[in-house]
Amino acid sequence: MVPSRSIDVTGLLPHVAAPTLVIHEPTFPFGSFDLCREVASGIPDARLVVVNDRSMMGGYLHWLAAERA
């Protein structure tokens, strides 16, 4: 399996034809704001949204706490 950090799909972004919402959550451990901004700017008509409350990371932390219990 190839780690995702070594896969560059930048050249494919302009070909995405589906409506796209790129979500960035500052506390999520994967994907910096700069990376999310780059992805959103590479996809035609994509939107970038920054969320700070009860989103992906909240669910992840809840799952992690349950796994560790």
N, C-alpha and C positions, 0 to 999 in steps of 0.2 A: 504494500500500500504506500502511496506517495503522500507525504505530509502536505496539507493544504497550503502551507506557506511557500511551497516551492512550485505551485501551479500558478501560472500567469494567464488570466483570461481577459486581460485588458483589451486585446484586439477583438474580442467577441462582443464586448459591451455595446458598441454601436448597432449591432444586429438584433438586440433584444427588442421585440415588437410588442410585448405584453406590458400593460400598465404596471409600473414598478414603484414600490415604496421602500426606500432604504431606511432602516431604523437604527439609530445609534443610541445606546444607553451608556453614559459615562462610567457606570460601575461594572459593566459587563466585561469580563476579562479577555474577550476576543474581539478584535477589530477596533482600531483607533478611530477618532473622529476624522482624521485626515484620510484614512483608508475609505471610510464610508462616504466622505465627500467626493473622493476620486471615483468611486463606483457610481454614485448618483450622477455625477457630471458626465460620465461616459455613456450613460444609457439615455436615449432620447426621451424627453418629457418625464424623466424620473423625478421623484420628490424625495428629499432627505428630511427626516423628522428626528429630533432629539427628544427622547423621553426620559423622565427622571423619577417616575413614580409607578410602582406596581406593574412592572413590565417583565421583560425576559429575565433579568437578574433576580427580581423578587421571586419568581417561580423557581429559578435555579437554586437560590439559597434555601428556599423552603424544602426542596427535594434533597439537597445536600444535608441539611440538618436532620431530616427524617432518616437518611441513609446512615448517618453517624450515630443515631440514637440506639 
